[in-house]
């Protein structure tokens, strides 16, 4: 009898595991004209800013909304005015890898965003509450953990690595949140030959994943969850 119960339990675990894998989205989006649909994404607002921007279609991908100025002038004079962000409509799950091909035209800062839930800004606009930003910029990679404390945005740098990345070069940035063999949650971030990782059991089991362009003119060429 014990063997039968054990076999049934093991079968249930395998079945539930399989169902969870099937339920998790597999996404492959090209941001070239005609190859992606805006209604499959949720445009989100930052709690730090009072505006909501979208993305502009270009020949090879999309860009965050920016004034028609040089990259240097945007970064130096308008860096807080060019935030655009959107997340895929379905949540990703622990163990999946999120990636995007991206570039910047001055110094910073295209990124992948992960958010366990979406809040409201009070007027029905989906707003980021707690979230993680995995950021590419000219001097390396940063992981920022954002939250709301006492009703105000609060953030700190959870991990970083110094490296050299060049403007107008296409880079593939990827992030994976998983549970290691000791049952501890980890995040691994890779871009080219550069990799950073850290452990944090506060990382979410499931999350909305997407892209953000900010602080300068950023380009995005694709987006994948696998």
Secondary structure, DSSP 8 states (H G I E B T S, - for coil): -HHHHHHHHHHHHHHHHHHHHHHS--EEEE-STTS--GGGEEE-B-TT-S--B-EEE-SSSEEE---SS-HHHHHHHHTTS--EEEEESS-EETT-EEEEEEEESSSEEEEEEEES-EEE-SSS-EEE-SEEEEEEETTEEEEEEEEEETTEEEEEEEEEEE----TT--EEEEEEEEE-TTS-EEEEEEETTEEEEEE-TTS-SEEEEEEEE-SS-EEE-EEEE-
